[in-house]
């Protein structure tokens, strides 16, 4: 991205960092070498784990659809010619982003200049974020899942607004869920990884989730203990961090961008794999298994990269945010006006 405005660091980041640094020691668990890591080996932490630390971003896959367009079939990657065309489009967009004044007779909106959105530095090679099944599309929903709906506010900033519950958990600044917090969107794609003996902590830029992941072999919490982000447990397979997350609350967020889409169930299990493949790239992969929602498990994968100067900035979702109260009061005002008009007929 070409334009980022610095703000204060969230207290949550500081607390999570302190927690991670104070964690007790654990022993790394060696296993088979991870695919993609054969020609490069990450450095080790002082206690011997592969070093994944740093701030990573999925910006380079911004705009890549979750589901592959049906006409592309099983085409997972763009051709070199197609990538060159997309690179030309990115260069043109970068020039447009430098525009400081709006053209004559144009409607003024949030831009130009487009300082508030992230941009890819290079075109994403993938045609979709879903990589398995081979058609790059999420599996069909089970009949019992087809009636589940995330409130309209997940994909619509003007929902019915009968109550705050008509807004999604994301719009209410509560959570985007695990996958919604890492899939690339228009901004806020930072993933800061911190490590301490026995723990890996992932600080996510938008909504400021802090995932503290034990890697010391302890079992999952009791099934009665559930949360929006679930209960993660990690282990090492050679240079790959494998994270299994269970114990999710049902019907809160989906697998779509920003946690949109059909809500998942309490049976959801995620298997994430973080493999550092170079000094500036980390391959991310997640297998989504929800036997109460989808007809089969499926896999999403994309690269995370390190941009020079990128850092997580505060995502003050509620501070100065009057959207929800204004939407609710505005809806009541519209209802009152409609009732008054009906009386006059």
C-alpha positions in Angstrom: 0.0 0.0 0.0 1.2 3.5 -0.8 -0.6 5.5 1.9 -0.9 4.5 5.6 -1.6 6.9 8.4 0.2 6.3 11.8 -1.9 6.2 14.9 -1.4 5.0 18.5 -1.0 1.3 19.2 -3.9 -0.4 20.9 -3.5 -1.5 24.5 -4.6 -5.0 23.5 -1.4 -5.3 21.4 0.7 -4.4 24.5 -1.2 -6.8 26.8 -0.9 -9.7 24.3 2.8 -9.0 23.8 3.3 -9.1 27.6 1.3 -12.3 27.9 3.4 -13.9 25.1 6.7 -12.9 26.6 5.7 -14.2 30.0 4.6 -17.6 28.7 6.2 -20.7 30.1 8.6 -22.9 28.1 7.7 -25.8 25.9 9.5 -28.3 23.7 9.2 -28.1 19.9 7.7 -31.2 18.2 9.7 -32.2 15.1 7.8 -34.0 12.3 7.9 -34.3 8.5 9.2 -31.4 6.4 6.5 -29.0 5.1 5.9 -28.7 1.4 7.4 -25.5 -0.1 10.0 -25.3 2.6 12.6 -27.6 1.1 14.8 -25.0 -0.5 14.8 -22.5 2.4 15.1 -22.8 6.1 13.9 -20.2 8.6 16.1 -19.1 11.4 15.3 -20.5 14.9 14.2 -18.8 18.0 16.6 -19.0 21.0 14.5 -21.9 22.3 14.6 -23.8 19.0 11.3 -23.2 17.3 11.1 -22.0 13.6 11.0 -18.2 13.7 7.8 -16.8 12.1 7.9 -13.5 13.8 7.2 -10.3 12.0 4.2 -8.4 10.5 2.7 -10.1 7.5 0.0 -9.0 5.2 -2.3 -10.6 2.6 -2.5 -7.3 0.6 -1.1 -9.0 -2.6 -4.2 -11.1 -2.9 -6.7 -8.2 -2.3 -9.5 -8.6 -4.8 -8.9 -12.3 -5.4 -12.4 -13.9 -5.1 -13.0 -16.5 -2.4 -14.8 -18.7 -5.1 -13.3 -19.1 -8.5 -15.5 -17.9 -11.5 -17.2 -21.0 -12.9 -15.9 -20.3 -16.4 -12.3 -20.8 -15.2 -13.0 -24.4 -14.2 -10.0 -26.0 -12.5 -7.6 -23.2 -13.6 -5.8 -22.4 -10.3 -3.3 -19.9 -11.6 -3.3 -17.1 -14.1 -0.9 -17.3 -17.1 2.1 -15.1 -17.4 0.4 -13.0 -20.0 -2.6 -12.5 -17.7 -0.4 -11.6 -14.8 1.4 -9.0 -17.0 -2.0 -7.4 -17.8 -2.9 -7.3 -14.2 0.4 -5.8 -13.3 -0.3 -3.0 -15.8 -3.7 -2.4 -14.2 -2.0 -2.1 -10.8 0.5 0.4 -12.1 -2.4 2.5 -13.6 -4.3 2.3 -10.3 -1.2 3.5 -8.4 -1.1 6.5 -10.7 -4.8 7.2 -10.0 -4.1 7.0 -6.3 -1.7 9.9 -6.6 -4.5 12.1 -7.8 -5.1 14.9 -5.3 -8.0 16.8 -6.9 -11.3 15.6 -8.2 -12.0 16.1 -11.8 -14.6 18.7 -13.0 -18.3 17.7 -12.8 -17.5 14.5 -10.9 -19.3 13.3 -7.8 -17.2 13.7 -4.7 -17.0 10.6 -2.5 -14.3 9.0 -0.4 -11.7 9.6 -3.2 -9.6 10.7 -4.8 -7.2 10.5 -3.2 -7.6 6.8 -2.3 -5.5 7.0 0.8 -7.8 4.8 2.9 -7.5 1.5 1.0 -4.7 -1.0 0.6 -3.3 -1.9 -2.7 -1.5 -5.0 -3.9 2.2 -4.5 -4.8 2.1 -7.3 -7.4 -0.8 -9.4 -8.9 -1.9 -12.5 -7.1 -1.2 -15.6 -9.1 -4.3 -17.4 -7.8 -7.7 -17.3 -9.5 -9.4 -17.9 -6.2 -8.7 -18.2 -2.5 -10.3 -21.6 -2.4 -7.8 -24.2 -3.7 -9.6 -27.5 -2.9 -12.0 -28.7 -4.3 -10.1 -28.4 -7.6 -12.9 -26.2 -9.0 -11.9 -23.5 -6.5 -15.4 -23.2 -5.0 -16.8 -23.8 -1.6 -18.8 -27.0 -1.3 -22.6 -27.1 -1.2 -24.4 -26.3 2.0 -26.3 -28.9 3.9 -30.1 -28.4 4.0 -30.0 -27.5 7.7 -27.5 -24.8 7.0 -29.3 -23.1 4.1 -31.7 -21.3 6.4 -28.9 -19.8 8.6 -28.3 -16.1 7.8 -25.9 -13.6 9.1 -27.7 -10.3 9.7 -27.8 -8.0 6.6 -25.2 -5.6 8.0 -22.5 -8.2 7.1 -22.6 -7.1 3.5 -24.9 -4.1 3.7 -24.3 -0.9 5.6 -28.0 -0.1 5.5 -29.8 -3.1 7.1 -33.4 -3.1 8.2 -32.3 -1.7 11.6 -35.2 -2.9 13.8 -32.5 -3.5 16.5 -28.8 -3.8 16.9 -29.2 -7.5 16.2 -29.9 -6.7 12.5 -26.2 -5.8 12.2 -23.5 -8.4 11.8 -20.9 -9.1 14.5 -18.4 -7.4 12.3 -20.4 -4.2 11.8 -20.9 -4.2 15.6 -17.1 -4.3 16.0 -17.3 -7.6 17.9 -15.5 -10.1 15.7 -14.9 -11.3 12.1 -14.1 -14.9 13.2 -10.8 -16.7 12.6 -10.9 -16.9 8.8 -12.6 -13.5 8.4 -9.7 -11.9 10.3 -7.0 -13.2 7.9 -8.7 -13.4 4.4 -7.6 -10.3 2.4 -10.0 -7.4 2.3 -9.7 -3.7 1.3 -7.6 -2.7 4.3 -6.3 -3.8 7.7 -4.8 -7.1 6.6 -1.9 -7.0 9.0 -1.0 -10.2 11.0 1.7 -9.7 13.6 3.2 -12.9 14.8 5.1 -13.0 18.1 6.6 -16.0 19.8 7.7 -17.1 23.3 8.6 -20.5 24.7 5.4 -22.6 24.5 3.2 -19.9 22.8 2.6 -18.2 19.5 0.6 -15.0 19.5 -1.1 -13.6 16.4 -2.2 -9.9 16.6 -4.7 -9.1 13.8 -5.0 -5.6 12.6 -8.7 -5.2 11.9 -10.9 -5.5 15.0 -7.7 -6.3 16.9 -8.2 -9.9 17.6 -5.3 -11.4 19.7 -4.9 -15.2 19.3 -2.7 -16.7 21.9 -1.9 -20.2 20.8 -0.3 -22.8 23.1 2.2 -25.0 21.4 3.1 -27.1 24.5 0.9 -30.1 23.8 -1.9 -29.3 26.2 -5.4 -30.6 25.3 -8.3 -28.4 24.1 -10.5 -26.8 26.7 -13.7 -28.4 27.7 -16.4 -28.4 24.9 -18.5 -26.3 27.3 -16.0 -23.4 26.9 -16.7 -21.7 23.6 -16.0 -18.3 22.0 -16.1 -16.4 18.7 -12.5 -17.3 17.9 -12.6 -20.8 19.3 -9.9 -22.6 21.2 -6.6 -23.0 19.3 -3.9 -25.5 20.0 -0.7 -25.6 17.9 2.3 -27.9 17.2 5.2 -27.9 14.9 5.7 -30.2 11.9 9.2 -29.4 10.9 9.1 -25.7 9.9 5.3 -25.5 9.7 3.1 -24.2 12.5 -0.1 -26.3 12.6 -3.0 -24.8 14.5 -6.2 -26.8 15.3 -9.1 -24.6 16.5 -12.3 -26.0 17.9 -14.9 -24.9 20.5 -16.6 -22.2 18.4 -19.9 -20.6 19.2 -22.6 -21.5 16.7 -24.2 -19.1 14.2 -22.0 -16.1 14.7 -19.7 -15.6 11.7 -19.2 -17.3 8.3 -16.2 -18.2 6.2 -16.7 -15.3 3.7 -14.7 -12.1 3.7 -15.0 -10.1 6.9 -16.8 -13.2 8.4 -19.7 -12.9 6.0 -21.6 -15.8 4.3 -23.5 -18.6 5.9 -22.8 -18.8 9.6 -20.8 -21.8 10.8 -21.9 -24.2 13.5 -20.5 -25.4 16.8 -19.0 -28.4 15.0 -16.6 -26.2 13.1 -12.9 -27.3 13.1 -10.1 -25.3 11.5 -6.7 -26.7 10.7 -4.3 -23.8 9.8 -0.7 -24.2 8.5 1.8 -21.4 8.6 5.0 -22.1 6.6 7.7 -19.5 6.1 9.0 -20.1 2.6 11.5 -17.1 2.3 12.7 -14.2 4.3 9.7 -12.1 3.1 6.9 -14.7 2.4 4.9 -17.1 4.5 2.4 -19.5 3.0 -1.0 -19.7 4.8 -3.4 -22.6 4.4 -6.6 -23.4 6.3 -8.8 -26.5 6.0 -12.4 -25.8 7.0 -14.3 -28.8 8.3 -17.9 -28.1 9.5 -20.0 -31.3 9.1 -23.2 -29.3 10.1 -22.7 -26.7 7.4 -20.8 -28.0 4.3 -21.1 -31.3 2.4 -17.3 -31.8 2.7 -14.2 -30.1 4.1 -12.5 -27.6 1.8 -9.2 -25.7 1.8 -8.2 -22.0 1.3 -4.6 -20.9 0.8 -2.7 -17.8 -0.2 0.7 -16.1 0.6 1.3 -13.6 3.3 4.2 -11.2 2.6 6.2 -8.6 4.5 5.9 -5.1 3.1 8.7 -2.6 3.9 7.4 -0.4 6.7 4.1 -2.2 7.2 2.9 -2.2 10.8 -0.4 -2.9 12.6 -2.2 0.3 13.3 -5.0 0.9 15.8 -8.4 -0.2 14.5 -10.6 2.1 16.7 -13.9 0.6 15.5 -16.1 2.2 18.1 -14.3 5.4 18.8 -16.1 8.2 17.1 -18.3 5.7 15.3 -21.9 6.8 15.3 -23.0 4.5 12.4 -25.1 2.1 14.5 -26.8 4.7 16.7 -27.5 6.9 13.7 -28.9 3.9 11.7 -31.2 2.9 14.5 -32.4 6.4 15.3 -32.7 7.2 11.6 -34.9 4.1 11.1 -37.2 5.2 14.0 -37.4 8.6 12.4 -38.4 7.1 9.1 -41.1 5.0 10.8 -42.4 8.0 12.6 -42.6 10.0 9.4 -44.3 7.2 7.6 -46.9 6.9 10.4 -47.6 10.6 10.3 -48.0 10.6 6.6 -50.4 7.6 6.8 -52.6 9.6 9.3 -53.0 12.4 6.8 -54.4 10.1 4.1 
